[in-house]
Amino acid sequence: MAIFGTRDDLRHRPAAAGGRMRDSLFWEVVLPEERLGLQVYLYLTDRGRTGYNVTVWGPEPEPLALELGGGTVDAAADLDDLTIDGLHVTQPELRRTAVVTYASDALRLHYAFEAVHDAFSYHENPDGLPAWFAINRLEQSGRVHGDLEVGGRRIALDGRMGHRDHSWGPRDWGVPQHWKWFVAYTPGGRAVNGWLWIARGEWGFAGYVARDGVTTPIAHIEQHATYDDDMTQRRLDATVVDVSGGRTEVVLERFGLVKLPTNERTGTEIWESACDATIDGEPGAGQWETQWSRAYLAHLVGDR
């Protein structure tokens, strides 16, 4: 059973006067036949500060679009109906549906998400959710409808699998030494979400295996990754071991890569890869993110 309150897909407030709070929301879909990845990331603080990126990327060295925006909103603004610049987010049914639209000179997007399973909390995993990352976090796979116009192309999204997440609470970017986050899904509706991290010298694992609308928490991920000389991710072979003892084989092979803009003071780099994927040999698509301490990454690359 998910560990959520009735309003946990909306904006969160500090538990005590003078406290801090931050919500971050994310939606994505990977289109292997188009050789494109798409993501929308939005954050909102209790002080009303907001920011977002809308990113479309493929095999080319530069993304087709990397749109950044933000500003401030008033105290009454909430995540069921929020507009920032050209970005508009609604959530008609909390923890079930969302509609994200965006328009600029570079791209137009209509992205409607409908979940294929109940929202999953990382608190359901044996390793739980580390306090340095968030108070809580939901992950959810679903069907995506709509369309994307970018670079002179118009691409229908109707019926494709995609993914979204929402986390809330302050985050200490200086604690993790490295993480891998990934999602893979197949046209038939299978999905796997995995997160493994190294922090304070210890490993942790989170995520789920979704089949026929039912999620099973992950207990452990056996994995091997290969990287290019600049330490950007190339291929991930993972055996996902769930709490019932089931083993699911996931392979992700990058076809597109983008570096996200991050605040320099955090000392963090985030790389997103759009991937061809298989789940137990069944073809699909996925996204694989790596996080690094910038100083450590610079040391690794400098030694090559």
HELIX and SHEET records of a PDB file:
HELIX    1   1 PRO A   32  GLU A   34  5                                   3    
HELIX    2   2 TYR A  122  GLU A  124  5                                   3    
HELIX    3   3 GLU A  264  THR A  266  5                                   3    
HELIX    4   4 ARG A  294  GLY A  302  1                                   9    
SHEET    1   A10 ALA A  65  THR A  72  0                                        
SHEET    2   A10 ARG A  49  TRP A  57 -1                                        
SHEET    3   A10 LEU A  36  THR A  45 -1                                        
SHEET    4   A10 ARG A  22  LEU A  31 -1                                        
SHEET    5   A10 ARG A 160  TRP A 168 -1                                        
SHEET    6   A10 ASN A 136  VAL A 150 -1                                        
SHEET    7   A10 LEU A 107  ALA A 115 -1                                        
SHEET    8   A10 THR A  97  ALA A 103 -1                                        
SHEET    9   A10 LEU A  87  THR A  90 -1                                        
SHEET   10   A10 ASP A  81  ILE A  84 -1                                        
SHEET    1   B 7 ALA A  65  THR A  72  0                                        
SHEET    2   B 7 ARG A  49  TRP A  57 -1                                        
SHEET    3   B 7 LEU A  36  THR A  45 -1                                        
SHEET    4   B 7 ARG A  22  LEU A  31 -1                                        
SHEET    5   B 7 ARG A 160  TRP A 168 -1                                        
SHEET    6   B 7 ASN A 136  VAL A 150 -1                                        
SHEET    7   B 7 PHE A 120  SER A 121 -1                                        
SHEET    1   C 7 ALA A  65  THR A  72  0                                        
SHEET    2   C 7 ARG A  49  TRP A  57 -1                                        
SHEET    3   C 7 LEU A  36  THR A  45 -1                                        
SHEET    4   C 7 ARG A  22  LEU A  31 -1                                        
SHEET    5   C 7 ARG A 160  TRP A 168 -1                                        
SHEET    6   C 7 ASN A 136  VAL A 150 -1                                        
SHEET    7   C 7 ARG A 153  ALA A 156 -1                                        
SHEET    1   D 9 PRO A 176  TYR A 185  0                                        
SHEET    2   D 9 ALA A 191  ALA A 199 -1                                        
SHEET    3   D 9 GLU A 202  ARG A 211 -1                                        
SHEET    4   D 9 VAL A 214  TYR A 227 -1                                        
SHEET    5   D 9 GLN A 233  ASP A 242 -1                                        
SHEET    6   D 9 ARG A 247  LYS A 259 -1                                        
SHEET    7   D 9 THR A 268  ILE A 279 -1                                        
SHEET    8   D 9 GLU A 282  SER A 293 -1                                        
SHEET    9   D 9 PRO A 176  TYR A 185 -1                                        
END                                                                             
